[in-house]
């Protein structure tokens, strides 16, 4: 049996985030999603793999823990 397709609302609940966050991740972070007509659909396994690979990671560069942030030396 094939994996069911999830809606944006269902994937948001699955990840514990808002639908707005899901749409932002599609646009800004290449979250795996498939457009079906006007709707976005998701496979939970693809989304889970993307999260595990660091897809939700911030793009802000942070200093290593042993160094103070820039401007605070």
C-alpha positions, 0 to 999 in steps of 0.5 A, spaced: 500 500 500 502 506 498 503 512 503 498 517 503 498 524 501 498 529 506 495 536 506 499 542 508 495 542 515 496 535 516 504 536 515 504 542 519 500 538 525 505 532 524 511 537 525 508 541 530 509 548 526 504 552 523 501 552 516 505 559 515 511 556 517 510 550 512 509 555 506 515 559 508 519 552 508 517 550 501 518 557 498 525 559 502 528 552 504 526 547 498 521 543 503 519 537 499 512 538 496 508 537 490 503 542 487 496 538 485 492 543 482 492 549 487 494 545 493 500 543 496 501 535 498 506 532 502 509 525 503 511 524 510 517 520 509 520 525 504 518 531 509 521 527 515 528 525 511 528 533 509 528 534 516 533 529 518 538 532 513 537 539 516 532 542 512 529 546 517 536 549 519 537 556 520 541 559 515 544 564 520 551 563 521 553 562 529 560 562 532 562 556 535 560 555 542 567 557 545 567 564 541 563 570 543 558 573 537 561 578 533 562 585 536 562 582 543 570 581 544 
